[in-house]
Every structure is written in structure tokens, then in C-alpha cells.
């Protein structure tokens, strides 16, 4: 491909036009900073977002369900060995659910993902 002299000239004109030489007046800069700081102070005074973390909810529900199943097995199964076996399995699954939830939260760092954010109305950012 050949280099055209006009292409170089057009490129130089484009580069020159892209240079910004306008500098805002110091008064305008100060006014904008004051407005920005005022908005920031207003937003800091108001609690815009309330966060409710729900990472523990699956663990609690799992433990509650399997505790109830343990109690049900102990009360309804008449053979004592089978009832203890079923109760032990239910307790094991409940404890395993707790450990899996804790490991999953630490490994995958999902506490922020399982969070409900409640925003106040009427606040404009």
C-alpha cells in the first residue's frame, strides 16, 4: 500500500483538532466542587440503602427440617435401633448442611450476592 501525502495531512489535522485547549474558569470549577460536596453531604446524612443478608437462611431451614425429621423418627418408629439409625442420619445431614453452607460462603464469597437491598424512596442521586 502506498502512503498518500494527503492521508498524513488529514491525520495531522485530526490529531490537532483532538487536542483540548479549553480550560474552565476557576469560578466555575469552584462552583461545581461546592455543588458536588453539598450533594455528597446530603447523601451521607441519609441512609439510602438498607442491606439484609440472607446467606444463613438455607442453613437454618436445612437444620430445622432435619431436626424435625429426627424428632419424628424417634417418636414414630417403634424399633429402637432403626429409629436411632434414622435419627443419626438426619442429624448427620443437618450438620453436613451447616458445613456445606459455611464452606460455600467462604469459598464462593456469596454473602454480597445473597443480600436484599432496600432503597428509600424519594432520594435522587
Secondary structure, 3 states (H helix, E strand, C coil): CCCCHHHHHHHHHHHHHHCCCCCCCHHHHHHHHHHHHHHHHHHHHCCCEEEEECCCHHHHHHHHHHHHHHHHHHHHCCCHHHHHHHHHHHHHHHHHHHHHHHHHHHHHCCCCCCEEEEECCCCCC
